[in-house]
Amino acid sequence: MSAPVHITLMISALLLGTALNTDAGVLAKAEENVKIALARPPTSRPMSIAYIPDYKRYYIADGGFGTLTDDTGRLAPSKSEVHAYSEKGEYLQSARPGLDSRSLYFNRNTSQLESITFNASSFAGFAPNCGIFGIKLNEQGELLAETREILNPNPAFGDASTGPSYDPAGNRYLAKQARSDKVWVIKTDSREKVAEIALDLAAAGVQIDEISHYFAAWTGIAGEELAVLDIDRKAVLVFDEQGRFAGRSQLPADIKLRSQNHYNGSGYANGLFFVYSETEGQFGTLRSFRISDQAAVQ
């Protein structure tokens, strides 16, 4: 005997609800927030972005110029700059701290702006001014051209070009490795990775070369901890802490992504995923998106 119609409908609704909850929290369509039109040409590429709530400011770190030595052995610090913008995207000021940044974040445990440089692992050989540095600010949140070394190069970071994310709750770093599905977990008191996360790209329906090569954002949202840019499909892919696919958040169709988006121009700050759109504005624009209904934007 077949089940009564009302029972069949009830079971179907429950099953449908379960299926819909698979992507609970991940927004199918990303919600655009602040746009930061760069007021100065990048030196040489925008690499990462941080937000400090006390100052209500965004800080954008450029990278691409390393520290060099001249014929006399004297250091010529990196030409790459860091730029400050208001919470509305208005340009405020710039400074040259002498770092070839790959990652920039506000460390709420130390209450300072911190940068992870190119070759923080020494994978590309020894070079000066590599590792983790604090970038000094004045009492108003203005950038100073002064730094404080926090950590010497640590091989646990792996690939020289990785742009690690910082997890303040776990006081650890997550570094996506080049052209792979692997994200290494690093604690600074260890010279080796403490764990490795394999992103389930097959479940997300993507190939390795279609996503960001060096950056995976740490969102801090339970069940949606990691986010990676899918350049080919103009979307942000979300995974949990074990690498299981949690959902896809589609970016606007009008955003223009280029091959360089595989290497730089992405970041996560203030509950927003940032993407560099090089063709918008005179020097390009960082566009931000809320990709989860659990993300708190200040």
PyMOL commands that set and color helices and strands:
alter all, ss='L'
color gray80, all
select helices_A, chain A and resi 5-23+155-157+201-204+208-210+259-262
alter helices_A, ss='H'
color red, helices_A
select strands_A, chain A and resi 26-37+45-52+57-63+68-69+75-76+82-86+91-95+101-107+112-117+132-137+143-151+165-167+172-176+182-186+195-198+217-218+226-230+235-239+245-250+266-269+272-277+285-292
alter strands_A, ss='S'
color yellow, strands_A
deselect
rebuild
show_as cartoon
